[in-house]
Amino acid sequence: MFSLSPWGSFAPNGPVSTTPGTANKTYHVTRDDYSNMMDITRLITKATGRQFERFSLPDFVPELIRRCRKEDLLFPLLDFLVGSVDNISAMEFKRYDSSCYQMARDASAWGKADPSLEDTVNGILKFMYRKGIISVAARKVNALSPSDGLVDWTDAISATAS
């Protein structure tokens, strides 16, 4: 399972624990809606134009070993990923029920719903671009198309990060 939630969406919900009726319960703090890496890579492609090659988990680790170099940001995690492939595989279809958290969050005066997955991914892309981790920034949103409600992604910002 992979839950992509910005910390900022949880921090305002800390007071959930002080909301009446929330004591002695288990709260799985995950996104309200399920998403997977395919959803995330689709959004990255939509935002940047970058395409991804898909690998099954058993094929991913050898490919990671082949491609990862000492100067890569992922390199410090390489041993962990190689040693954890079986654990990651075992968790692939695990889901957590966050309905108890959602009910407490929604009952709290300070509760804040999840931002959209698209907003979360674009926030990560903006951060990575500013830090020089990626060289293509997320495309700017111009306007909603009146005909279909989809976002116009035509203005791509393409620059090499310094």
Residue pairs with C-beta under 8 A, 6 or more apart in sequence:
1 30
1 91
1 92
1 94
1 95
1 96
2 36
2 37
2 40
3 30
3 31
3 96
4 31
4 35
4 40
4 117
4 120
4 121
4 124
5 29
5 30
5 31
5 114
5 120
6 115
6 120
6 123
9 112
9 113
9 114
9 115
10 29
12 110
12 111
12 112
13 29
13 105
13 108
13 110
13 111
13 112
14 110
15 108
15 109
15 110
16 22
16 27
16 101
16 104
16 105
16 107
16 108
16 110
16 111
19 104
19 107
19 108
21 104
21 107
22 104
22 107
25 100
25 104
26 100
27 98
27 100
27 101
27 104
28 96
28 97
28 98
28 100
28 101
29 98
29 101
30 96
30 98
30 101
31 98
31 114
31 117
32 98
32 102
32 113
32 114
33 114
33 117
34 95
35 117
38 54
39 117
40 117
40 121
41 52
43 117
43 118
43 121
43 122
44 50
44 52
44 121
44 125
45 51
45 52
46 153
47 121
47 122
47 125
47 138
47 139
47 153
48 125
48 134
48 136
48 137
48 138
48 139
48 156
49 136
49 139
49 156
49 158
50 136
55 63
57 85
57 88
57 89
57 92
58 85
58 89
61 81
61 82
61 85
64 74
64 78
64 81
64 82
65 78
65 82
68 74
68 75
68 78
69 75
73 133
81 88
104 111
105 111
105 112
105 113
106 113
114 120
115 123
122 138
125 134
125 137
125 138
126 137
126 138
128 134
129 135
129 136
129 137
129 138
129 161
131 161
132 161
132 162
133 161
134 161
135 159
135 160
135 161
136 156
136 157
136 158
136 159
137 157
137 158
137 159
138 157
139 153
139 154
139 155
139 156
139 157
140 155
140 157
141 151
141 152
141 153
142 151
142 152
142 153
142 154
142 155
143 152
144 150
144 151
144 152
145 151
145 152
